[in-house]
Amino acid sequence: MALKYWFEFTDVKTIIHRVEISDATFVGDSTQIYGSCSLEYSETKDTLEPFRGSGLQIDLDADSDLTFSDLYSEEERTFSVVYTRATEILFNGWLSPEGIFESLVSDSWVISLDCTDGLGFLKNLSYVEDATGLNFVGKQSLLEIVVNCLKRTKTPQNILTSVDVYYDGLTQTLDPFVNVYFNANRFIKDDNNTTIMNCEEVLKSVLEPFGAVITSYKGEWLIYKPNLLVDASSETFFAYNSLGVALGTPSKTIDFSFDLGSQIDEYYPHHVNGNQQKTIKSSIGAYRINYKYGLVKSFFANLLLENIAGVVDEWTVNDATNLEFPPNNIGLRLDIITTTALSTLVLTSNSFNFESGNVIQFNSIFNFYNYVSSTGLRVIVYFRVILTDGVDTYYLNNTGGWESSSIYIFPDVQEETIDFKVVSNSMPISGSVNIEIWRPKKLNGYGVYNEVLISRCEISPADSELRDIKGKNHTFQRTLKPSSKIKDIKTVFNGDNESDSYAGAIYKADETTTTNSWTRFGASETKPLLQIMGEERMKMYSKPLQVYKGDVYGYFNYLSLVTINGLTGKFMPTAYSYNALSNITSLELTEVLNTDILSDVLYELTFDYGNVVEPTIKG
């Protein structure tokens, strides 16, 4: 970016503020202009709201010689804006052209322009690869998803993460953002139009289960948990660059503590303008999280068996000598062996997890390829569908049964294309399932065919009960003197599952094993992730909350844990506007809690059959 315009001003405390406006296409010397600015964050009524976008309002002195009409652009991410206070970056984002005007009656005027850090753009941007616009497929780590979304803001900043929630088996010195995986297909809506979720929906979907919040902090993207800051005002973060690469210093500790009081008590910053007031926000008596499973349509993403340089995604090639690929690299060409030869294993698929009682459908489409003569020829194509829990092993047969002895599914091919399907019986055990493809074999001496072309080979859910169950409801309610207030139902799209049948399943670092239980750092507990999410919200609203409003003389960072002289408790901003020239911060502070009330909370887990209603209070 080339610097185009800049201005500086000194506030009433003689601190220097500087705003720079840059443009990648600008050529020439930068121009000093005159103006001032105010830093703002989006207002929220909920301290656990996962999105906290920031904005900068800049007021520029314009005249007939300098109208700033050259700052107009149809593309909102053309002019980058960086605001520093005493050399510390407080804002990094983009200029909105709205607000530019030219007075026809005055020689000079002031224009007010808004800037955004880019989080506001995400609700209108699909979750696709930023450079190509292509859909994502397969498994992605939580960090990859965050990076992909933030790339769409075009605001490259380091990323700091800290959530302190770990699945069972994950070492608590490792970052869950690197070791937790999601299915990218989850981010395609089930609306028959294959509409892709926007980046805001995706970010919320993966952050909310962890109780995490994202905001811009001193020129970096910060992902934190408000609950953690209640008990410890400083927090240590894992650090990555904007591409998700771990920085040389892998962690960074930040102290968020801040004391606020009156000038008479020698506090700075301090209360000002005599407009301070305290109100009360009620606690909540019940809360429900509705997890929408999202039944997968196929367990395979590479449905066309496409290969890249001989590598078939989701498959391992066991016998390359008897395998060829068509010129378009779509499908598998398997050599046919004679009636007397033994078949050999050619490819093995990835494994997928299932629960006892699940039902699947095996489907393969194939036909002859590269033939000379076909009259009367019959060929058997061999597959094995294997279910195992590491101790017991079962094999699918042609009629859908599960047998403990090793058997093949063996449809035969004649001249036509075969679309072969087998719907299984209920699985006798919980375990993993994979497919093996073996060499085809001639059944007779007629005709001359060299190969069989397999153009599809997959398994998909076929359980009617799975299709009826839309998800699970995690319900929480107070049992002792509960509030009559019920929090709105929260719908989430990712959670724990035992089976790969659900697109919303969360995976461990091996990208194969689904998660089912978690623990908070240092705690002795084993719970579903969404139970932890609900319990943390109930803790945050376990009693009526104090809400402070008023003006403060002086600057303090939006992401602060505030102690107010004369009031008990700790507070965090839920509304914030800092006027840099007057050095006054107008804000709303809401009390934050993390009190252990779990003995007073009734937790219930029920299935969602498509009719989710608000919980009622029993106490």
C-alpha positions in Angstrom: 0.0 0.0 0.0 1.3 3.5 -0.9 0.6 6.3 1.5 -1.8 8.8 -0.1 -3.1 11.1 2.7 -2.2 11.5 6.4 -3.0 13.7 9.2 -1.9 14.2 12.8 -3.4 16.0 15.8 -2.5 16.4 19.5 -5.3 15.8 22.1 -5.8 17.7 25.3 -3.2 15.4 27.0 -0.6 16.3 24.3 -0.6 12.8 22.9 0.0 12.6 19.2 -2.6 10.8 17.1 -2.0 9.9 13.4 -4.3 8.5 10.7 -2.9 7.2 7.4 -4.9 6.6 4.2 -3.2 4.3 1.7 -4.0 3.0 -1.8 -2.2 0.2 -3.6 -2.5 2.0 -7.0 -1.4 5.4 -5.8 1.8 6.8 -7.3 3.3 10.1 -6.0 4.0 12.0 -2.8 1.7 11.7 0.1 -0.4 14.7 1.1 -0.8 16.1 4.6 -4.4 16.9 5.4 -6.3 18.0 8.5 -8.8 16.2 10.6 -9.7 14.2 13.7 -11.1 10.8 14.5 -13.3 8.7 16.9 -12.8 4.9 17.5 -15.9 2.8 18.0 -16.9 -0.8 18.6 -20.2 -2.5 17.7 -22.7 -2.3 20.6 -23.9 -5.6 22.1 -26.1 -6.5 25.0 -24.4 -9.8 25.4 -20.8 -10.2 26.8 -20.6 -13.6 25.0 -21.5 -12.2 21.5 -18.8 -13.7 19.3 -18.4 -10.7 16.9 -17.0 -7.4 18.1 -16.3 -5.3 15.0 -14.5 -2.0 15.3 -14.9 1.2 13.2 -13.2 4.5 12.9 -15.0 7.8 12.0 -12.7 10.4 10.5 -13.6 14.0 10.1 -11.7 15.7 7.3 -11.3 19.4 6.5 -12.3 19.8 2.8 -12.3 22.9 0.5 -12.8 23.7 -3.1 -9.1 22.7 -3.8 -9.3 19.5 -1.8 -12.7 17.8 -2.1 -11.5 14.2 -1.5 -13.6 13.0 -4.4 -10.6 10.8 -5.3 -11.5 8.7 -2.2 -14.6 7.4 -3.9 -14.4 3.8 -5.0 -17.0 1.2 -5.9 -14.8 -1.4 -4.1 -15.0 -0.9 -0.4 -11.6 -2.4 0.2 -9.6 0.1 -1.9 -8.3 2.6 0.7 -6.7 1.2 3.8 -6.8 3.2 7.0 -4.4 2.9 10.0 -4.9 4.9 13.2 -2.2 5.1 15.8 -2.2 6.7 19.2 1.3 7.5 20.6 2.6 5.1 17.9 0.4 2.2 19.1 -2.0 0.8 16.5 -5.6 1.1 17.5 -7.3 0.6 14.2 -6.5 -1.2 10.9 -9.2 -1.3 8.3 -10.9 0.1 5.2 -12.5 3.4 4.2 -16.1 3.5 3.2 -16.7 6.1 0.4 -20.2 6.9 1.7 -20.3 10.4 3.2 -18.1 12.1 0.6 -19.8 15.3 -0.7 -18.9 18.7 -2.1 -20.4 21.9 -0.9 -21.7 24.2 -3.6 -22.1 27.2 -1.3 -19.1 27.2 1.0 -15.3 27.4 0.3 -14.6 24.9 3.1 -16.5 22.2 4.9 -16.0 19.1 6.9 -16.8 15.6 5.7 -17.3 12.5 8.0 -16.2 9.2 6.6 -16.6 5.7 8.2 -14.0 3.0 8.3 -14.4 -0.6 9.2 -12.0 -3.3 10.3 -13.6 -5.7 7.8 -15.6 -8.0 10.2 -18.8 -6.2 9.0 -18.0 -7.4 5.4 -18.2 -11.1 6.3 -22.0 -11.3 6.5 -22.1 -10.7 2.7 -19.1 -12.8 1.7 -19.4 -16.6 1.0 -17.1 -19.0 2.7 -15.0 -19.8 -0.3 -11.3 -19.7 -1.1 -10.4 -16.0 -1.3 -8.2 -16.1 -4.3 -10.3 -18.5 -6.5 -13.8 -18.4 -5.2 -13.8 -22.3 -5.1 -15.7 -24.2 -2.4 -13.7 -25.8 0.4 -13.9 -29.6 0.8 -12.7 -32.1 3.3 -11.6 -31.5 6.9 -10.3 -28.1 8.1 -8.7 -27.1 11.4 -10.4 -24.4 13.4 -7.4 -22.2 12.7 -7.7 -22.8 8.9 -11.4 -21.8 9.1 -10.6 -18.6 11.0 -7.8 -17.7 8.6 -10.0 -18.4 5.5 -12.7 -16.1 6.9 -10.4 -13.3 8.0 -8.7 -13.4 4.6 -12.0 -12.1 3.1 -11.7 -8.9 5.2 -8.5 -8.1 3.3 -7.1 -6.8 6.7 -4.0 -8.9 7.3 -3.2 -9.0 11.0 -1.7 -11.5 13.3 -4.1 -13.9 15.0 -4.0 -14.6 18.8 -6.0 -17.5 20.2 -6.9 -18.7 23.7 -10.0 -20.8 24.6 -8.6 -23.3 27.2 -11.1 -26.1 26.3 -9.6 -29.5 25.3 -11.1 -32.7 24.0 -10.2 -35.8 25.9 -6.8 -36.9 24.9 -5.5 -33.4 23.8 -2.5 -32.3 25.7 -3.5 -29.0 27.5 -0.3 -27.3 26.4 -1.4 -27.5 22.7 -3.7 -25.1 20.9 -7.2 -26.5 20.2 -7.3 -24.2 17.1 -4.7 -26.3 15.5 -5.9 -29.7 16.7 -9.7 -29.5 16.2 -11.1 -30.2 12.8 -14.5 -29.5 11.1 -16.1 -30.8 7.9 -16.1 -28.1 5.3 -19.4 -29.5 3.9 -21.1 -28.4 7.1 -20.9 -24.8 5.7 -23.2 -25.5 2.8 -26.8 -24.9 3.7 -29.3 -27.7 3.3 -31.7 -25.6 1.2 -31.7 -27.6 -2.1 -29.8 -24.8 -3.7 -26.4 -25.7 -2.1 -26.1 -22.1 -0.8 -22.8 -21.5 0.9 -22.8 -20.0 4.4 -21.4 -16.6 4.6 -18.1 -16.1 6.6 -19.9 -14.5 9.6 -22.1 -17.5 9.9 -19.1 -19.8 9.6 -17.0 -18.0 12.2 -19.9 -17.9 14.7 -20.6 -21.6 14.0 -17.0 -22.6 15.1 -16.4 -20.0 17.8 -19.7 -20.1 19.7 -19.3 -23.7 21.0 -16.1 -22.6 22.7 -17.6 -19.5 24.1 -15.1 -17.5 22.1 -15.2 -13.9 21.0 -13.2 -12.2 18.1 -12.2 -8.6 18.0 -9.4 -6.4 16.8 -6.9 -5.5 19.5 -3.9 -3.2 18.9 -3.5 -4.2 15.3 -4.1 -7.9 15.8 -7.1 -10.3 15.7 -7.7 -11.5 19.2 -9.9 -14.6 20.0 -10.6 -14.9 23.7 -13.1 -16.2 26.3 -14.7 -13.6 28.5 -15.2 -16.2 31.2 -11.5 -16.8 31.5 -10.8 -13.1 32.1 -13.1 -12.9 35.1 -10.8 -15.1 37.2 -7.5 -14.0 35.7 -7.1 -10.5 34.2 -4.1 -11.6 32.1 -4.2 -14.4 29.5 -1.6 -16.2 27.4 -2.3 -16.6 23.7 -1.0 -18.7 20.9 0.3 -16.4 18.1 0.0 -16.8 14.3 0.5 -14.6 11.3 -2.4 -13.7 9.0 -1.8 -17.0 7.1 -2.0 -19.1 10.2 1.7 -19.8 10.4 2.9 -20.0 14.1 5.1 -17.0 14.9 8.6 -17.4 16.2 7.4 -16.5 19.7 4.6 -19.0 20.0 2.8 -17.3 22.8 1.9 -13.8 24.1 0.6 -12.8 27.5 -1.7 -9.7 27.8 -2.9 -8.0 30.9 -6.4 -6.6 30.5 -6.9 -5.2 34.0 -8.1 -1.6 34.3 -9.2 0.5 37.2 -11.8 3.3 36.8 -12.7 5.9 39.4 -13.2 9.6 40.1 -10.8 12.4 39.6 -11.1 13.3 43.2 -9.6 9.9 44.0 -6.8 10.6 41.6 -7.8 8.0 39.0 -6.9 8.5 35.4 -8.9 7.8 33.2 -11.8 9.0 35.4 -15.5 9.7 35.4 -16.5 12.9 33.6 -19.6 15.0 32.5 -21.7 13.8 35.4 -23.8 11.4 33.3 -22.9 8.1 35.1 -25.7 5.7 35.9 -26.1 2.1 37.0 -28.9 -0.2 35.9 -29.6 -3.9 36.5 -29.9 -6.6 33.9 -31.8 -9.7 35.0 -30.3 -13.1 35.3 -31.6 -16.0 33.2 -33.6 -19.0 34.5 -33.3 -21.3 31.4 -31.4 -21.6 28.2 -31.5 -24.0 25.3 -28.8 -24.8 22.7 -30.2 -26.5 19.6 -27.5 -28.4 17.7 -28.5 -29.1 14.0 -26.7 -32.2 13.0 -26.7 -31.8 9.2 -26.9 -35.3 7.8 -24.2 -35.9 5.3 -25.3 -36.9 1.8 -22.2 -39.0 1.2 -19.2 -39.8 3.4 -17.0 -39.2 0.3 -16.2 -35.8 -1.1 -14.3 -37.2 -4.1 -17.4 -38.8 -5.6 -16.1 -38.9 -9.2 -12.9 -40.7 -8.1 -10.7 -37.9 -9.5 -7.0 -38.3 -9.3 -4.2 -35.7 -9.3 -0.9 -37.1 -10.5 -2.0 -40.6 -9.6 -3.2 -39.7 -6.1 -6.9 -40.4 -5.5 -8.1 -38.3 -2.6 -9.7 -40.4 0.2 -8.2 -43.6 -1.2 -4.9 -45.4 -0.8 -3.6 -47.2 -3.9 -2.4 -50.7 -3.0 -1.7 -52.1 -6.5 -0.7 -49.5 -9.0 0.3 -52.0 -11.6 -3.3 -53.1 -12.3 -4.7 -49.6 -12.1 -4.9 -46.9 -14.8 -6.7 -43.6 -15.1 -8.8 -42.3 -18.1 -7.3 -39.3 -20.0 -9.7 -36.9 -18.1 -8.4 -38.3 -14.8 -12.0 -39.1 -13.7 -12.7 -42.7 -12.5 -10.6 -45.8 -12.0 -9.6 -48.3 -14.8 -9.0 -51.8 -13.3 -7.4 -54.6 -15.3 -9.6 -57.8 -15.7 -8.0 -61.1 -14.7 -8.7 -64.5 -16.0 -11.1 -67.0 -14.3 -8.3 -69.0 -12.8 -6.2 -66.1 -11.3 -6.5 -64.8 -7.8 -7.9 -61.3 -7.3 -5.7 -58.7 -5.7 -6.5 -55.6 -3.6 -6.2 -52.4 -5.7 -7.5 -49.6 -3.5 -8.5 -49.0 0.1 -10.7 -46.1 1.2 -10.5 -43.9 4.2 -12.5 -45.1 7.3 -15.6 -43.5 8.7 -17.1 -43.7 12.1 -20.6 -45.2 13.0 -22.7 -46.1 15.9 -24.3 -49.4 16.5 -27.7 -49.6 14.8 -26.7 -47.2 11.9 -27.7 -48.1 8.4 -25.6 -47.2 5.3 -26.0 -47.6 1.5 -23.1 -48.9 -0.6 -23.2 -47.6 -4.2 -20.9 -48.1 -7.1 -21.3 -47.3 -10.8 -19.1 -49.1 -13.4 -19.0 -50.5 -17.0 -16.6 -52.1 -19.5 -13.8 -50.0 -20.9 -11.4 -50.4 -23.8 -13.2 -53.5 -25.2 -12.6 -55.5 -28.4 -15.5 -57.9 -28.3 -18.4 -58.2 -25.8 -20.6 -61.1 -26.9 -21.6 -63.1 -23.9 -18.9 -61.9 -21.6 -19.5 -61.6 -17.9 -17.1 -60.1 -15.3 -17.3 -60.0 -11.5 -16.3 -56.8 -9.8 -15.1 -57.4 -6.2 -15.7 -55.0 -3.2 -15.4 -55.4 0.5 -17.2 -53.2 3.0 -15.6 -53.7 6.4 -16.9 -52.7 9.8 -14.6 -53.0 12.8 -14.1 -51.7 16.3 -10.5 -53.1 16.5 -11.7 -56.3 18.1 -14.6 -57.6 16.1 -14.9 -57.3 12.3 -17.9 -57.7 10.1 -18.3 -57.7 6.3 -21.3 -56.5 4.2 -22.9 -59.1 1.9 -24.9 -58.6 -1.3 -28.2 -58.6 0.6 -27.2 -56.1 3.2 -26.3 -58.5 6.0 -23.2 -58.3 8.2 -21.1 -61.5 8.4 -18.2 -62.2 10.7 -16.3 -64.2 8.0 -14.5 -62.4 5.2 -16.7 -62.0 2.2 -17.0 -59.8 -0.9 -19.8 -57.8 -2.6 -19.6 -59.1 -6.1 -21.9 -57.6 -8.8 -21.3 -58.8 -12.3 -20.9 -56.6 -15.4 -22.2 -57.4 -18.8 -22.5 -54.9 -21.6 -24.5 -52.2 -19.9 -23.5 -49.7 -17.2 -24.2 -51.1 -13.7 -25.5 -48.8 -10.9 -25.1 -51.2 -8.0 -26.6 -50.5 -4.6 -26.7 -52.4 -1.3 -28.6 -51.1 1.7 -27.2 -52.6 4.9 -28.9 -54.0 7.9 -28.4 -52.2 11.2 -24.7 -52.3 12.2 -24.1 -54.9 15.0 -21.4 -52.8 16.6 -20.1 -49.2 16.8 -16.9 -48.8 14.8 -15.3 -47.6 11.6 -16.2 -48.6 8.0 -14.1 -48.6 4.9 -14.2 -49.9 1.3 -11.8 -52.2 -0.5 -11.8 -52.4 -4.3 -10.3 -55.7 -5.8 -9.4 -56.6 -9.4 -12.4 -57.7 -11.5 -12.4 -61.3 -12.7 -13.9 -63.0 -15.9 -16.6 -65.5 -15.3 -16.4 -67.2 -18.7 -14.3 -67.3 -21.9 -16.6 -65.2 -24.1 -15.7 -61.8 -25.5 -12.6 -59.7 -25.0 -12.6 -56.8 -22.5 -9.4 -55.4 -21.0 -10.7 -53.2 -18.2 -13.6 -52.1 -16.0 -14.1 -48.4 -15.5 -15.4 -47.6 -12.0 -16.9 -44.1 -12.1 -18.4 -44.0 -8.5 -17.8 -45.8 -5.3 -19.1 -44.5 -2.0 -21.2 -45.1 1.1 -24.0 -42.8 2.4 -26.4 -42.7 5.3 -29.6 -44.7 4.8 -31.0 -44.8 8.3 -34.6 -43.5 8.4 -34.2 -42.7 12.1 -31.1 -40.6 11.4 -33.1 -38.7 8.8 -35.9 -38.1 11.3 -33.6 -36.8 14.0 -32.6 -33.2 13.1 -30.2 -32.7 16.1 -30.1 -32.5 19.8 -31.3 -30.0 22.4 -29.0 -29.1 25.3 -31.3 -27.5 27.9 -30.2 -25.7 31.1 -32.3 -24.3 33.9 -31.9 -23.0 37.4 -33.6 -25.1 40.1 -33.2 -22.6 43.1 -35.0 -19.3 42.9 -34.7 -19.1 39.2 -35.3 -15.9 37.2 -38.4 -15.9 34.9 -36.3 -14.7 32.0 -35.5 -17.3 29.3 -32.7 -16.7 26.9 -33.4 -17.0 23.2 -32.7 -20.5 21.8 -29.2 -20.6 20.3 -28.9 -22.7 17.2 -25.4 -24.1 16.5 -24.2 -26.2 13.6 -21.3 -28.1 15.1 -21.0 -30.4 18.1 -20.0 -33.8 19.3 -21.0 -36.9 17.5 -20.1 -40.6 17.7 -20.8 -41.0 14.0 -19.5 -39.6 10.7 -23.1 -39.5 9.5 -23.4 -35.9 10.6 -21.7 -33.0 8.8 -21.6 -31.1 12.1 -19.3 -33.5 13.8 -16.1 -32.2 15.3 -12.9 -34.2 14.8 -9.6 -34.7 16.7 -6.2 -34.0 15.3 -6.1 -37.2 13.3 -9.1 -35.8 11.3 -10.8 -39.2 11.7 -11.8 -39.7 15.3 -14.9 -37.7 16.3 -15.0 -35.8 19.6 -17.4 -36.7 22.4 -16.1 -35.2 25.6 -14.1 -32.2 26.7 -12.6 -30.5 29.7 -11.7 -27.0 30.7 -8.1 -26.2 31.6 -7.2 -27.6 35.0 -10.7 -28.9 35.7 -11.6 -32.5 36.4 -14.6 -33.0 34.2 -15.6 -34.9 31.1 -18.5 -33.2 29.3 -19.9 -32.6 25.8 -18.6 -29.3 24.3 -22.1 -27.8 24.1 -22.8 -28.7 27.7 -19.7 -26.6 28.6 -20.9 -23.8 26.3 -24.3 -23.7 28.1 -22.9 -23.9 31.6 -20.6 -21.0 30.9 -23.6 -18.9 29.7 -25.5 -19.8 32.8 -22.5 -18.8 34.9 -22.3 -15.5 33.1 -26.0 -14.7 33.9 -26.2 -16.5 37.3 -27.4 -13.3 39.1 -28.7 -9.9 38.1 -25.9 -8.0 36.4 -24.8 -4.4 37.0 -24.6 -2.2 33.9 -22.6 1.0 34.1 -23.1 3.9 31.6 -21.3 7.2 31.3 -18.4 9.2 30.0 -14.8 8.7 31.0 -12.0 11.3 30.6 -9.1 9.4 29.0 -8.5 6.4 26.8 -8.5 2.8 27.7 -8.7 -0.2 25.3 -12.0 -1.7 24.5 -10.8 -5.1 25.5 -10.3 -4.4 29.2 -11.5 -6.0 32.4 -12.6 -3.1 34.4 -12.9 -2.6 38.1 -14.9 0.5 39.1 -14.1 2.3 42.3 -17.1 2.2 44.6 -18.8 -0.8 42.8 -18.2 -4.5 43.5 -17.6 -6.8 40.6 -15.7 -6.8 37.3 -17.0 -5.3 34.1 -16.3 -5.4 30.3 -17.4 -3.0 27.6 -20.6 -3.7 25.6 -20.7 -0.2 24.0 -17.7 1.9 23.3 -16.8 5.2 21.5 -13.5 7.1 22.0 -13.3 10.7 20.8 -9.6 11.1 20.3 -9.6 14.9 20.1 -11.5 15.5 23.3 -9.9 12.4 25.0 -13.4 11.3 26.2 -14.6 7.7 26.0 -18.4 7.1 26.1 -19.2 3.6 27.2 -21.4 1.0 28.6 -19.8 -1.6 31.0 -21.6 -4.9 31.8 -20.7 -7.0 34.8 -19.1 -10.4 34.0 -19.3 -13.5 36.2 -17.9 -16.9 36.3 -19.4 -18.1 39.6 -19.7 -21.9 40.0 -23.5 -22.5 40.2 -23.6 -25.9 38.5 -25.1 -27.7 41.5 -28.1 -25.3 40.9 -28.3 -26.1 37.2 -30.4 -28.9 35.7 -29.0 -30.2 32.4 -31.1 -32.2 30.0 -30.2 -33.7 26.6 -33.0 -34.5 24.2 -33.4 -35.2 20.5 -34.7 -32.6 18.1 -37.3 -34.0 15.7 -37.8 -30.7 13.9 -40.0 -28.8 16.4 -37.8 -26.9 18.8 -39.6 -24.8 21.4 -38.4 -22.6 24.2 -37.8 -24.4 27.6 -40.0 -23.7 30.5 -38.8 -23.2 34.1 -39.6 -25.9 36.6 -38.3 -24.3 39.7 
